């Protein structure tokens, strides 16, 4: 029922494996003293980068909450890109495939 091509599954799984790095980078960018992203418009560049990261983070969290609402272990495992043996795992990636461009 929740079939997606193998290559797309791996793409989405590695997309999820970046979750921790995105969260860490987002937190860094929130720091007002951060000068790592200087350019022509540092504030604008930082805002764009934060919006892009927030969109990815919220997408993974939203779908994981919907699919694993009662199972915090599976929720945590999936948002970090870990493989679990559960039928909802397939549903998670199928739904992520539907919502991610």
FENGI-V520677 format. One record per backbone hydrogen bond with DSSP energy under -1.0 kcal/mol. NH is the residue of the N-H (numbers start at 1). CO is the residue of the C=O. Records with the same first field share a line. If there is no record, write none. Layout:
BEGIN
NH = CO + CO
END
This chain:
BEGIN
9 = 5
10 = 6
11 = 7
12 = 8
13 = 9
14 = 10
15 = 11
16 = 12
17 = 13
19 = 16
22 = 18
23 = 19
24 = 20
25 = 21
26 = 22
27 = 23
28 = 24
29 = 25
30 = 26
31 = 28
34 = 31
45 = 41
46 = 42
47 = 43
48 = 44
49 = 45
50 = 46
51 = 47
52 = 48
53 = 49
54 = 50
55 = 51
56 = 52
57 = 53
58 = 54
59 = 55
60 = 56
61 = 57
62 = 58
63 = 59
64 = 60
65 = 61
66 = 62
67 = 63
68 = 64
71 = 68
75 = 71
76 = 72
77 = 73
78 = 74
79 = 75
81 = 78
82 = 77
86 = 84
89 = 86
91 = 87
92 = 88
93 = 89
94 = 90
95 = 91
96 = 92
97 = 93
98 = 94
99 = 95
100 = 96
END
